[in-house]
Amino acid sequence: MRIVADNLDSMKLNQRIRKASGSVLIDRCFGQRYIGSGSKDKKITIYGTPGNALGSYLDGATIIVHGNGQDMIGDTMNSGEIVIHGNAGDGLGYAMRGGMIFVRGSAGCRAGIHMKQYQDQKPALVIGGKAGSFLGEYMAGGMIIVLGLGIEDAPVGDFTGTGMHGGCIYIRTNRELAGLPAQVHSEIAAWEDKQEILPLLLRFGAHFGCDGRALADDRYYLLKPNTARPYAQLYTKN
Amino acid sequence: MNLIYPEFEVARNTERCTKCGICVKQCPNGVHALKVDPTTGEQKLAADDSRCVDCQHCVVFCPVRALKIVKSGNVYRENAYWAQKTINEIHLQAEHSGVLLSSMGSPEPYPVYFDRILLNASQVTNPPIDPLREPMETRVSLGAKPKTIERDPAGRIVNNLGPQIELSLPVMFSAMSYGSISLNAHESLARAAEELGIMYNAGEGGLHESLYKYGRNTIVQVASGRFGVHPDYLNCGAAIEIKMGQGAKPGIGGHLPGTKIGADISRTRMIPEGTDAISPAPHHDIYSIEDLRQLVFSLKEATDYQKPVIVKIAAVHNAAAIASGIARSGADIIAIDGFRGGTGAAPTRIRDHVGIPIELALASVDQRLREEGIRDSVSLVVGGGIRSSADVVKAVALGADSVYIGTAALVALGCRLCRNCHAGRCAWGIATQDPELVKRLNPNTGYKRLVNLVRGWQHEIQEMMGGMGINAIESLRGNRLMLRGIGLNERELEILGIKHAGE
């Protein structure tokens, strides 16, 4: 089913998407919010620019955006896949617990914040370009990969992994990563470490037409938390 | 060596004591021990007072009433400025460093406005109503009310009422997460809410799979950590609450320590066992009312506009202005939690020094929303210190559509307010995840005690309404003429919007 979004407001557009079954193609999307919110079994393809909270609480559906995304893509996503053939705004993959998000370009601040994993649900967030500050803040599980493709300087901003207590972050760069917070342990990823992300790199390559396998040969930082209980020593029982 | 002398002393009446050893088994803190005197070979019950938290469990379960817990009576030199508690807290921090952690609502002697407000009753004219003979309506429905009547071309009224939650009386059980309290406590609340026709709030720790069947009486919560939040969870409840703040710790988030995250809680929160569950104070997607609006509507979209959305804030200085913003964010209900509100753990200094009394916050929020003509765009729910049906009636007359009760509900389940929830060894099986202790709270009796309490309150509310000559609780809402202040200054009366007794 093809929907021309144009001037439809978010509520009307989403009503039409909810009613549709199977594949939905949205053309001329102009910032309509909440597209695919809580969706379980659809494939939604979007041309244009979807608005904030795209694919929030996503629960199995696939969303492909031929354009840029805005803020809070994949908020509290449970499963499914979101592919952005452009850049993403702030709060990308906030508290996502499952599924995968691929962004060809860069992401704004606070990407992967509160990401968590649970049993076989292990979310993955792959950012092709650069990520803004607070990447993976309070991260409790899952995997974030920042590829820094076409980025000269460090591909992450400040405060990467602050409060991190689970999961891991891979950052592809030849530069030194300085100023990481105390909760984060960083090392250069070994060959075995990179095997862990190879399937995601291949998938990134398949989505955006580049050689995913070749990316695995490059130098990555691997960031992990120092402890699963960052606040254990904070309190005194009164 | 413990530098602080025990606060309590176990007073054992040795003439009554039969040395049955029940106290030894009952105490989760290891206060009591059966010891053999090495010289006489006689059995003797000893008590380690330093472990006692005054939870009263051994006292209640001693079959011969041989036990009492008393203040230890050891005193420091009197000082009007440096209280014994202050000195002890300094010793604690000097010993262990760290942030002092306490539980339940603030016990500090701040003014209690509920106790300085008196209710009216009819005499001679406008006669009182006897609730035993006449119908007395305590039902309320919470949610935004339409501003205009819409008609279709044929002139028929169009139903433009948004989603509502219906309550048989304006009392709900406030948000307490599975993790902060036990599953048996949760089940007791859920079953009681179902039987009473009210709501309980599952808190921010997700919803245990065994409790989904009480969804029609459940408010599900979404906090910054988003624990256990997924579409089925959102759609299961009768309403969704966004937790922005909590009265016991405004501006502070929640840390459920990894030690409390066992298999079942891990499943419910959907995080691995043993890791800290961290919900920071800010939602990192909300920096403005517009951002809040976005979360409100993303939740509405995920639930097809079928559920009212509640935004819960702590009662703070600018509550009125904040509430005005929330009322414009698309939220259907605003919940305000006063500074007496309970908690499973909060930094002592925050709990005792941040926030304002719910009575003042409620009065100013209701007034502000009325002045701006948006009072009917939202319902107001208040919590944080509601102790009795009289508090409920006063809160409604000050402008609340409903109240939340948390501490009162836990007391009905056995709690004696020993304020040691953060230790996780609740002898009453409420604020613990220890399977042996959780077993002590039987949901079959727990839910009945909650039902008894709320039914008792309901009847008292009807009596008080009847006395005022009011037969529907809706007519009491915001009816401040039914209130008078006692011993309050002019400014306090002005904020509460009430006259002084005698006026």
Interface residues (C-beta under 8 A of the other chain):
Chain A: S10 M11 N14 R18 R33 Y34 S37 G38 K40 N52 A53 S56 Y57 D59 D71 M72 D75 T76 N78 D90 G91 Y94 A95 R97 R110 I113 H114 K116 Q117 Y118 Q121 F134 E137 Y138 A140 G141 G163 H165 G166 A228 R229 P230 Y231 A232 Q233 L234 Y235 T236 K237 N238
Chain B: E89 L92 Q93 H96 S97 G98 V99 L100 L101 S102 V222 S224 G225 R226 V229 H230 P231 D232 L234 N235 H255 P257 G258 S266 M270 I271 P272 G274 T275 D276 I278 P280 H284 D285 Q294 L295 F297 S298 E301 A302 T303 D304 Y305 A345 P347 T348 H422 A423
